[in-house]
Each structure stands twice: as C-alpha cells, then as structure tokens.
Amino acid sequence: MYNMNLRKDAYRKIPVPLPFYLLSVGRHSYREGEGEAPSGLVNTFVQIIWSVSGIGEVTLYDRRYILHPGDFFYYLPGEDHSYRAVSTNWNDCWLCFEGVRAADFMLSYGYPRHIRGAGKCPTDLFDRLAESVTRNDPFQMRMHISWIAELLALAGTPKDPVSNSESAVSECVRLIQSSFKTPLLDISFLCAKLGIHRATLSRAFHRKMHRTPGEYLLAVRAHHGMSLLRGTDLPVAEIARRSGVENLCRFSRLIKRITGVPPLRYRNEHRENCEAEPKNRPFV
C-alpha cells in the first residue's frame, strides 16, 4: 500500500502558473469499522475516492453514501471527510489536488458526487501519480494535471449496462470454473473480483444462466464431486475438499440434494458405469 504526500508548500516554490497541483495520492485499506472521522479542519483541496474492493461508507453533510467496487466519489474544498469500511475489508484509491482552479476544474465535469458503477478503478493511473508525486519540475507538474484529467474522463465513460453485465456474467462463469476448488470462493468474492454490485450480478447471471451465481457454483462443485465419486477410490472427505467444500456434512447434503442419495450410496450405485462416463462433464 502506498501513501505519498507532497509537502503543501512544495509547489509554491516553483513559479509555474497552473490551475491546480497534485497534493497527495494513496490507497486506503480498512477493516470493518475502521476509517477516518471528521477532523474539524477546513480542507483546502479536492479529494477523489475510487472504490476498488469491499464496501465503504462516506459521509457528506450528514448524508451517507455506500461505495461498492467501481464506485467514485469526491469531496470539494471546505468539506470535512468521513469514511469507513462497512464490509470485512474495504480498499480504495484516492488522490488530492489543490489550487486556485481545483474546485472549478472538478465541478466543470458536471459529475454527481457519487458515480455508481464508474468502472474498474484505474489503479495504473494512481500508481503513476504516486510514483511521481514528489517530483516538482514544471513538466511533471503539467503531466499530473493531464493524468488527473484522464482519470476523471474514465470515471464518466458511458457504460452500456447490458454489455457490461453480459461481460460480467461470462467472467463470473470463467472464475467459477477455474476456482471452484477454492473454499473461500463465494458470491461476495466474485463481486469484489469483478467490481460489480451483488444484486446487479445476480440479476444478470439469472437472466443468462437461469440460476444464481451461488446455485451455479454449488452445481459445479457437486458435479465435480460426483465425478470423483464415480471414478476414484478417494475418501469422501478428500473428495469434498477437492470440490471446494471443506465441511463433509455440507458436501453430503449437497450430493443428496442433487442425486437423492448420500455420497457412498451414489458411488456404489454408479461405480459399474464409471469407465464408460467422461471424467469431466460439461457444466451448464
């Protein structure tokens, strides 16, 4: 995690007439309940917050805004800052810039304070700014402005909800197929990885796959377990582990719900056909 700050008087020593100057840039990584409380100080800068993963809450004039992955928010000079994590972990990228035209520059974009679904955070741009924040030569200070403008342009890029959701569903299916053996894989992990709200993903996934992401994940795990039951002599507990289900009782309930019988009985009833069946069944 980086957290770079340019001394507030640094740019004033450079006779470069610019509308604003990059002040600081960094990343927040908070656990649930952690954050920043109002300081009571009068801020002189614009601050941009772009949510990366997890869920955070920001407050502006007693109004609360929930930031999901891909959400964008900004504060203007004079506005106190207050934000905290409301999920197990919340990560975001942020930057501050100030100067005589800082607020005018931000407001000229006409953006709402909270842009929902601005898109995946452009961490590469934040990294670029972090690497050069302490450089105060005229060329680099002008480049800071161009990179901040690029960042703001990305925040306002028109999004096609249909194509975005279709892409998210395809990526979700790919992640489930490649990572279902990982016990920690669940809907919350998928949403954080994809940078999409849970409800949005669930609706789009059900529209295309006729089931929820959670149901699809369980089906993939169950069919993998059934394949191992038919084609190997592995203990049921080991098959459960290799299917991404660490709890043996939960795995047994899953198999029984799909097949109507417990794992060992399913193995005994289908053992004679194991050589004739493919090892890897397609998941649909």
Secondary structure as GFF3:
##gff-version 3
##sequence-region A 1 284
A	DSSP	beta_strand	3	5	.	.	.	ID=ss1
A	DSSP	three_ten_helix	11	13	.	.	.	ID=ss2
A	DSSP	beta_strand	21	31	.	.	.	ID=ss3
A	DSSP	beta_strand	35	36	.	.	.	ID=ss4
A	DSSP	beta_strand	46	60	.	.	.	ID=ss5
A	DSSP	beta_strand	63	67	.	.	.	ID=ss6
A	DSSP	beta_strand	72	75	.	.	.	ID=ss7
A	DSSP	beta_strand	83	98	.	.	.	ID=ss8
A	DSSP	alpha_helix	102	107	.	.	.	ID=ss9
A	DSSP	beta_strand	114	115	.	.	.	ID=ss10
A	DSSP	alpha_helix	123	132	.	.	.	ID=ss11
A	DSSP	alpha_helix	138	155	.	.	.	ID=ss12
A	DSSP	alpha_helix	161	179	.	.	.	ID=ss13
A	DSSP	alpha_helix	187	194	.	.	.	ID=ss14
A	DSSP	alpha_helix	198	209	.	.	.	ID=ss15
A	DSSP	alpha_helix	213	231	.	.	.	ID=ss16
A	DSSP	alpha_helix	236	242	.	.	.	ID=ss17
A	DSSP	alpha_helix	248	259	.	.	.	ID=ss18
A	DSSP	alpha_helix	263	270	.	.	.	ID=ss19
A	DSSP	three_ten_helix	271	276	.	.	.	ID=ss20
###
